[in-house]
Amino acid sequence: MGFYYFLAVRFLQGFAFAANFPVIGSFCAKWSYFKQNGLFVSSLVAYVQLSPAITMPASGALCSAFKWPSIFYAHGAVSLVLFVTYALFYRNSPQKHPFVGNVELKKISIGKIATVDKRALKKVPYSAILKTPAIWAVWIAAIGNFTCVNMMFLFSPIYLSKVLGFPVHSTGITAAVPPFLQFLSKLICGAISDRLKCIPEGIKFRIFNSIAFIGSAIFLAILAFMDVSHKDYNMIVLGCAAAMLGATTGGFFKAGPVLSKQYSHFVTGNISLGITITMLIVPFFVNALTKNNTQEEWKWVFLITGAVMVVTNIIFCIFVKGEPCEWTSDNFHRASSVADFESNNVRNAANTISTVSANLEDVPEKL
């Protein structure tokens, strides 16, 4: 149909994708059992790795057998089936779901904020959130994470085929290995984070995030100085760098919902900005550095990506904390409700006084 129709469809896909992380945040805030935050987060965000692990080899097979259009038809059909399934079974809250029993509902409700004032709960304290350093630490860590994720998953097929010399027909399967390893490590690290009861949450956030970021940066640094003569070893190191990032489910991914609780839809939703920002920036710096696709050029891509991860991890470890922020508490909302009530009373009183004064001024004229 032409380039501009294709561009319009891509814009629509971008709008649809932007809703993913706010939905994840809202789901965690309403549905997660407080002892299983890590498992919930890891299961939900793992789609970022699971989807390319499935689509890359599937697309390669479809393209070889039925040409390019078959890729879009197949993915469109699968997306429709998944959407219908989601629409049939999803509910906004566990109280409304027919398959949630009383015992399960009581477990889910533990640790949730009490209903003080529905209008107050719906009012997101944007100012208080944006003034919280721990929240900014989560968002900055997201930028570091997705710098590496986008570099690997957008450009690993090019690195594998142009630099390492893997055959083009096998690049799809080979490129699916790193995201699949990261998918598995996300699930494992999320479950481990929930089971570590002897370590405070704040320290767990720092440990898991450091394992992910520093570990991945180390493997990228090793890959930067490896020779291409043993391409299988290069592939293993690249897979290890991707797998290490799975520990983020016990780091900044888990910290977002824990810190923001009922406002997780806003805080976790803005993690998607990390995807968007890095998706715009990473292609520019990768293409600028790899004009000839040599190992020497890719060395700087790996080193710069590793440096970004180290810096963002340091910022995260300094400012993150392990308990929910004060603006998630009942007291904050009571104080906010009282302040709004008093403000409205003062405003109404002022309006009443001005009305009475105006009426008194009109009295002599009428007399």
CORHUPE-V618218 format. One record per helix or strand of 3 or more residues. SS is the DSSP state (H for helix, E for strand). FROM is the first residue (numbers start at 0). LEN is the number of residues. Records with the same first field share a line. If there is no record, write none. Layout:
# CORHUPE-V618218
SS=FROM-LEN  FROM-LEN
This chain:
# CORHUPE-V618218
H=2-29  33-12  46-20  68-21  93-3  101-8  117-5  125-5  132-31  167-28  200-24  230-20  251-16  270-19  294-25  325-3  329-37
